[in-house]
Amino acid sequence: MLTVDEFFAIATAEEDWHEEEKRETVKRFQNLVSVLKQNLSLLQVYRVGSTDIDAYIVGVTPGGGLAGLSTKLVET
């Protein structure tokens, strides 16, 4: 189990050597993390698998329900 900040750490880190396209991608990931944090509490990331990984980002809505998103990762 990971926090949202841990999961998105590389994707949201701006580097001096990034070109404009990469800077825009970083800004989109920073915005995604911000939206998740503004709308969900108790955010957690669950990773299932070892090479082909399913990642689930889940939090609690203001109404008490669960919401989030999922993605696939490939680690070699």
N, C-alpha and C positions, 0 to 999 in steps of 0.2 A: 504494500500500500504506500502511495506517495501523496504528497501535497500537490496542489495545482502549481505552485511556484517551483517545486522540484521538477515536476514533469515538463514544464515549459521553459526551464532555465536557459537552455541553449538557444531555443527559438526566440526568446524575448531579450537576449543580450545584444546590445548594440556594440559593434566593434569599429575602431577607427578605419580599418582596412575595408569595410563593407562598401560595395558600390551601391548606387542609387536603388537598383532593383532589390537588392538584399535588404537595404534599409526600409523599403516599403513593406517587404514581407515581415520584417521584425515588428514594424508598427501594427500590422494586422494581427499578429499573434499577441502583442501587448493589449490591443483592443479586445480581443477575444477573452483574455484572462480578466480584464477589467469588467466586462459584461458578466462573466460567470460569477465573479466575486460580488458584484452589485445586486445580482438577482438570486443567488443561492447561498445558503449558509452550510456549514459543516462539509465543505467540499473535500472530496477524496478521489484519488485516481487508483483504479484497480487494473493490474496487468495480468492477463491470462495467457499462458503459453511461454515458449522459450525462444523459438526462431520466428515463427509467424505469430505475432502477439496481438491479441485483442485488448485494447485499452478502453476503459469505461471511466468517464469523468462524471461523478454523481454528487448531487447536493440536495439540500432541502429547500423547497419553495417557501415563500412567506405563509402560504396556506397549510404547510405541513406535509405536502406531498413530495415525492422524489422526482427529480428531473436532471437531465444532463445530456451528454453526447458520447458517441463512441467513435473509435478510429482503429485502423490497422497499422501495425508497425512490423518492420522486418529487420531483424538484427542478425548479422552474420559474424 
